[in-house]
Amino acid sequence: MSTDLRLALSQGRIRAEFTMMDVLGHLLIWAIITVVTLGIGIFFWPYAACRLVLNGIAIYDASGARLGRLRCNLSAGQQIGHILLWTVLSLVTVGLAVPFYLFGVVRTAVNSTDVV
């Protein structure tokens, strides 16, 4: 990690630079995808929502200069593997694992994120 980035993370700020129109567009697209795929798309929506948020975050230093942004590199293969794992866990635990699913999605997305 560069010295500038370390300084920014200790003394700078992060800002969410996505707009409510970005969110509205995202929700409309995923509503259509969910209907067209007869509900299967809803399993992929949490990953897309995490990507939207993570990709919309920029890092600034203490003076306000932009140092970089976050980029989520979560692939479709990772998403499918994660969905299958959590489906099995949910079935085995008779639904008790479902509340933990969203936290698992966020963890997976954050672990697939780089600073660029």
VEXTORBA-64012 format. One record per residue: residue number from 1; residue in three letters; chain; z, x, y of N, C-alpha, C in turn. Coordinates in pm, whole numbers, plus 50000, padded with zeros to 5 digits. Atoms other than C-alpha are relative to their C-alpha. Layout:
% VEXTORBA-64012
<atom NUM; ALA; A; <Z; X; Y>; <Z; X; Y>; <Z; X; Y>>,
...
END
This chain:
% VEXTORBA-64012
<atom 1; MET; A; <50000; 50086; 49883>; <50000; 50000; 50000>; <50000; 50091; 50123>>,
<atom 2; SER; A; <50010; 49917; 49880>; <49906; 50143; 50339>; <50125; 49987; 50088>>,
<atom 3; THR; A; <49886; 50000; 49909>; <50167; 50231; 50601>; <49992; 49883; 50097>>,
<atom 4; ASP; A; <50017; 50113; 49907>; <50022; 49973; 50842>; <50040; 49868; 49935>>,
<atom 5; LEU; A; <49968; 50124; 50069>; <50055; 49700; 50583>; <50150; 49991; 49973>>,
<atom 6; ARG; A; <49854; 50001; 50021>; <50412; 49799; 50496>; <50072; 49965; 50129>>,
<atom 7; LEU; A; <49938; 50030; 49870>; <50502; 49793; 50866>; <49981; 49853; 50035>>,
<atom 8; ALA; A; <50027; 50140; 49968>; <50335; 49454; 50910>; <50087; 49908; 49916>>,
<atom 9; LEU; A; <49919; 50086; 50085>; <50519; 49309; 50614>; <50148; 50007; 50037>>,
<atom 10; SER; A; <49860; 49990; 49961>; <50850; 49437; 50749>; <50024; 49951; 50143>>,
<atom 11; GLN; A; <49981; 50037; 49859>; <50793; 49363; 51120>; <49896; 49903; 50052>>,
<atom 12; GLY; A; <50108; 50086; 49954>; <50478; 49156; 51142>; <50019; 49855; 49959>>,
<atom 13; ARG; A; <49997; 50143; 50033>; <50387; 48799; 51057>; <49887; 49968; 49905>>,
<atom 14; ILE; A; <50112; 50057; 50072>; <50177; 48600; 50821>; <49974; 49862; 50062>>,
<atom 15; ARG; A; <50037; 50129; 49940>; <49987; 48295; 50943>; <49907; 49927; 49905>>,
<atom 16; ALA; A; <50092; 50085; 50075>; <49824; 48008; 50760>; <49891; 49957; 50096>>,
<atom 17; GLU; A; <50112; 50026; 49910>; <49480; 47975; 50915>; <49906; 49892; 49949>>,
<atom 18; PHE; A; <50083; 50111; 50043>; <49348; 47676; 50726>; <50039; 49877; 50082>>,
<atom 19; THR; A; <49978; 50118; 49916>; <49314; 47345; 50909>; <50025; 49876; 49914>>,
<atom 20; MET; A; <49981; 50125; 50071>; <49403; 46992; 50814>; <49865; 49942; 49954>>,
<atom 21; MET; A; <50133; 50043; 50043>; <49028; 46923; 50796>; <49961; 50072; 49871>>,
<atom 22; ASP; A; <50022; 49927; 50125>; <49005; 47197; 50529>; <50072; 49929; 49885>>,
<atom 23; VAL; A; <49919; 50068; 50101>; <49281; 47018; 50339>; <49939; 49865; 49965>>,
<atom 24; LEU; A; <50061; 50131; 50024>; <49118; 46676; 50380>; <49872; 50014; 49917>>,
<atom 25; GLY; A; <50123; 49976; 50077>; <48783; 46810; 50257>; <50032; 50039; 49857>>,
<atom 26; HIS; A; <49957; 49957; 50133>; <48957; 46977; 49965>; <50045; 49879; 49917>>,
<atom 27; LEU; A; <49951; 50116; 50072>; <49135; 46655; 49868>; <49888; 49903; 49962>>,
<atom 28; LEU; A; <50113; 50090; 50029>; <48816; 46447; 49893>; <49913; 50055; 49888>>,
<atom 29; ILE; A; <50083; 49938; 50104>; <48616; 46692; 49681>; <50068; 49989; 49864>>,
<atom 30; TRP; A; <49930; 50004; 50129>; <48886; 46705; 49413>; <50022; 49857; 49952>>,
<atom 31; ALA; A; <49992; 50141; 50042>; <48923; 46326; 49411>; <49869; 49961; 49931>>,
<atom 32; ILE; A; <50131; 50031; 50059>; <48550; 46298; 49341>; <49984; 50072; 49865>>,
<atom 33; ILE; A; <50009; 49924; 50126>; <48564; 46574; 49076>; <50084; 49934; 49891>>,
<atom 34; THR; A; <49911; 50063; 50098>; <48856; 46399; 48905>; <49939; 49871; 49946>>,
<atom 35; VAL; A; <50064; 50125; 50044>; <48670; 46066; 48893>; <49880; 50031; 49912>>,
<atom 36; VAL; A; <50123; 49967; 50074>; <48343; 46223; 48774>; <50033; 50058; 49863>>,
<atom 37; THR; A; <49963; 49937; 50128>; <48519; 46423; 48499>; <50097; 49914; 49919>>,
<atom 38; LEU; A; <49911; 50095; 50068>; <48724; 46118; 48391>; <50143; 50055; 49985>>,
<atom 39; GLY; A; <49862; 49955; 49995>; <49052; 46284; 48487>; <50023; 50145; 49963>>,
<atom 40; ILE; A; <49980; 49861; 50042>; <49000; 46632; 48346>; <50014; 50093; 50121>>,
<atom 41; GLY; A; <49993; 49917; 49879>; <48954; 46777; 48696>; <50139; 50010; 50059>>,
<atom 42; ILE; A; <49865; 50000; 49941>; <49313; 46690; 48787>; <50081; 50118; 49948>>,
<atom 43; PHE; A; <49929; 49883; 50052>; <49434; 46975; 48564>; <49965; 50127; 50077>>,
<atom 44; PHE; A; <50045; 49882; 49926>; <49235; 47225; 48774>; <50037; 49994; 50148>>,
<atom 45; TRP; A; <49971; 50017; 49858>; <49335; 47083; 49112>; <50115; 50087; 50050>>,
<atom 46; PRO; A; <49892; 49917; 49946>; <49670; 47267; 49146>; <49956; 50145; 50025>>,
<atom 47; TYR; A; <50050; 49864; 49981>; <49489; 47600; 49103>; <49914; 50009; 50126>>,
<atom 48; ALA; A; <50086; 50002; 49881>; <49231; 47506; 49367>; <50084; 49986; 50127>>,
<atom 49; ALA; A; <49913; 50017; 49884>; <49509; 47396; 49604>; <50070; 50133; 50033>>,
<atom 50; CYS; A; <49937; 49868; 49977>; <49690; 47730; 49558>; <49900; 50098; 50059>>,
<atom 51; ARG; A; <50104; 49910; 49945>; <49364; 47917; 49620>; <49972; 49969; 50146>>,
<atom 52; LEU; A; <50025; 50040; 49861>; <49303; 47717; 49938>; <50108; 50056; 50091>>,
<atom 53; VAL; A; <49889; 49953; 49917>; <49647; 47804; 50073>; <50001; 50152; 50007>>,
<atom 54; LEU; A; <49994; 49854; 50001>; <49647; 48168; 49964>; <49883; 50064; 50075>>,
<atom 55; ASN; A; <50117; 49944; 49931>; <49293; 48234; 50090>; <50004; 49973; 50151>>,
<atom 56; GLY; A; <49989; 50032; 49858>; <49391; 48082; 50425>; <50110; 50076; 50072>>,
<atom 57; ILE; A; <49890; 49926; 49939>; <49675; 48330; 50492>; <49951; 50136; 50049>>,
<atom 58; ALA; A; <50035; 49871; 49939>; <49625; 48627; 50727>; <50129; 50075; 50032>>,
<atom 59; ILE; A; <49885; 49913; 49972>; <49860; 48922; 50788>; <49978; 50067; 50135>>,
<atom 60; TYR; A; <50007; 49940; 49866>; <49933; 49042; 51142>; <50114; 50099; 50018>>,
<atom 61; ASP; A; <49892; 49905; 49971>; <50131; 49340; 51269>; <50083; 49947; 50117>>,
<atom 62; ALA; A; <49907; 50044; 49895>; <50406; 49321; 51532>; <49930; 49977; 50133>>,
<atom 63; SER; A; <50071; 50016; 49873>; <50152; 49352; 51817>; <49903; 49882; 49997>>,
<atom 64; GLY; A; <50091; 50114; 50010>; <49946; 49058; 51688>; <49863; 50035; 49949>>,
<atom 65; ALA; A; <50130; 49959; 50052>; <49655; 49261; 51549>; <49990; 49959; 49852>>,
<atom 66; ARG; A; <50020; 50044; 50139>; <49512; 49121; 51227>; <49977; 50121; 49910>>,
<atom 67; LEU; A; <50011; 49887; 50093>; <49556; 49364; 50938>; <49921; 49965; 49875>>,
<atom 68; GLY; A; <50069; 50040; 50121>; <49408; 49164; 50655>; <50028; 49855; 49968>>,
<atom 69; ARG; A; <49976; 50137; 50045>; <49415; 48844; 50460>; <50021; 50004; 49849>>,
<atom 70; LEU; A; <49981; 50011; 50144>; <49503; 48726; 50112>; <49873; 49943; 49937>>,
<atom 71; ARG; A; <50115; 50051; 50074>; <49232; 48665; 49853>; <50043; 49975; 49856>>,
<atom 72; CYS; A; <49962; 50039; 50136>; <49310; 48477; 49532>; <49879; 50015; 49909>>,
<atom 73; ASN; A; <50110; 49970; 50093>; <49095; 48601; 49242>; <50018; 49928; 49866>>,
<atom 74; LEU; A; <49972; 50075; 50121>; <49195; 48337; 48989>; <49869; 49950; 49940>>,
<atom 75; SER; A; <50127; 50037; 50064>; <48908; 48288; 48743>; <50015; 49870; 49922>>,
<atom 76; ALA; A; <49999; 50124; 50079>; <48809; 47976; 48553>; <50059; 50025; 49862>>,
<atom 77; GLY; A; <49943; 49966; 50130>; <48899; 48152; 48228>; <50151; 50005; 50002>>,
<atom 78; GLN; A; <49855; 49996; 49985>; <49251; 48221; 48350>; <50057; 49859; 50013>>,
<atom 79; GLN; A; <49954; 50137; 49980>; <49285; 47860; 48459>; <50000; 49923; 49868>>,
<atom 80; ILE; A; <50010; 50072; 50127>; <49167; 47723; 48124>; <50109; 50047; 49903>>,
<atom 81; GLY; A; <49896; 49947; 50087>; <49399; 47955; 47931>; <50138; 49951; 50040>>,
<atom 82; HIS; A; <49870; 50045; 49948>; <49693; 47860; 48151>; <50019; 49851; 49974>>,
<atom 83; ILE; A; <49992; 50144; 50025>; <49615; 47487; 48121>; <50027; 49973; 49852>>,
<atom 84; LEU; A; <49979; 50019; 50144>; <49594; 47512; 47741>; <50143; 50038; 49960>>,
<atom 85; LEU; A; <49865; 49957; 50030>; <49922; 47704; 47723>; <50102; 49894; 50043>>,
<atom 86; TRP; A; <49904; 50099; 49950>; <50105; 47448; 47938>; <49985; 49865; 49932>>,
<atom 87; THR; A; <50018; 50124; 50077>; <49952; 47157; 47747>; <50076; 50008; 49869>>,
<atom 88; VAL; A; <49928; 49981; 50126>; <50087; 47298; 47422>; <50151; 49997; 50026>>,
<atom 89; LEU; A; <49857; 50000; 49968>; <50427; 47366; 47584>; <50050; 49859; 50031>>,
<atom 90; SER; A; <49961; 50137; 49964>; <50437; 47012; 47722>; <50009; 49910; 49877>>,
<atom 91; LEU; A; <49996; 50080; 50122>; <50356; 46860; 47383>; <50118; 50039; 49912>>,
<atom 92; VAL; A; <49892; 49952; 50085>; <50606; 47077; 47195>; <50136; 49957; 50056>>,
<atom 93; THR; A; <49871; 50035; 49938>; <50884; 47000; 47446>; <50009; 49852; 50036>>,
<atom 94; VAL; A; <50005; 50144; 49973>; <50793; 46630; 47462>; <50007; 49972; 50150>>,
<atom 95; GLY; A; <50012; 50023; 49857>; <50714; 46657; 47832>; <50101; 50074; 50087>>,
<atom 96; LEU; A; <49899; 49930; 49919>; <51013; 46866; 47942>; <49943; 50119; 50077>>,
<atom 97; ALA; A; <50060; 49885; 49933>; <50785; 47156; 48041>; <49915; 49960; 50121>>,
<atom 98; VAL; A; <50090; 50045; 49892>; <50576; 46944; 48281>; <50053; 50034; 50140>>,
<atom 99; PRO; A; <49954; 49966; 49865>; <50802; 46991; 48587>; <49986; 50149; 50033>>,
<atom 100; PHE; A; <50013; 49856; 49978>; <50773; 47367; 48541>; <49855; 50044; 50017>>,
<atom 101; TYR; A; <50142; 49968; 49997>; <50392; 47354; 48528>; <49954; 50045; 50138>>,
<atom 102; LEU; A; <50046; 49964; 49865>; <50338; 47362; 48906>; <50053; 50137; 50043>>,
<atom 103; PHE; A; <49946; 49868; 49968>; <50568; 47662; 48943>; <49923; 50108; 49924>>,
<atom 104; GLY; A; <50082; 49907; 50077>; <50369; 47833; 48667>; <49864; 50020; 50064>>,
<atom 105; VAL; A; <50129; 49991; 49931>; <50047; 47754; 48853>; <50012; 50091; 50122>>,
<atom 106; VAL; A; <49981; 49919; 49880>; <50181; 47906; 49175>; <50020; 50147; 49962>>,
<atom 107; ARG; A; <49976; 49863; 50045>; <50305; 48216; 48991>; <49870; 50066; 49955>>,
<atom 108; THR; A; <50127; 49947; 50048>; <49968; 48262; 48821>; <49905; 50029; 50116>>,
<atom 109; ALA; A; <50088; 49981; 49885>; <49778; 48221; 49149>; <50046; 50118; 50086>>,
<atom 110; VAL; A; <49948; 49890; 49918>; <50006; 48458; 49343>; <49978; 50133; 49930>>,
<atom 111; ASN; A; <50019; 49876; 50075>; <49983; 48720; 49067>; <49853; 50041; 49995>>,
<atom 112; SER; A; <50142; 49970; 49997>; <49603; 48701; 49097>; <49948; 50020; 50142>>,
<atom 113; THR; A; <50035; 49990; 49859>; <49605; 48758; 49474>; <50010; 50143; 50049>>,
<atom 114; ASP; A; <50004; 49867; 49940>; <49512; 49075; 49662>; <50002; 49987; 50152>>,
<atom 115; VAL; A; <50012; 49992; 49855>; <49537; 49180; 50026>; <49871; 50074; 50030>>,
<atom 116; VAL; A; <50127; 49937; 49963>; <49194; 49255; 50172>; <49988; 50014; 50150>>,
END
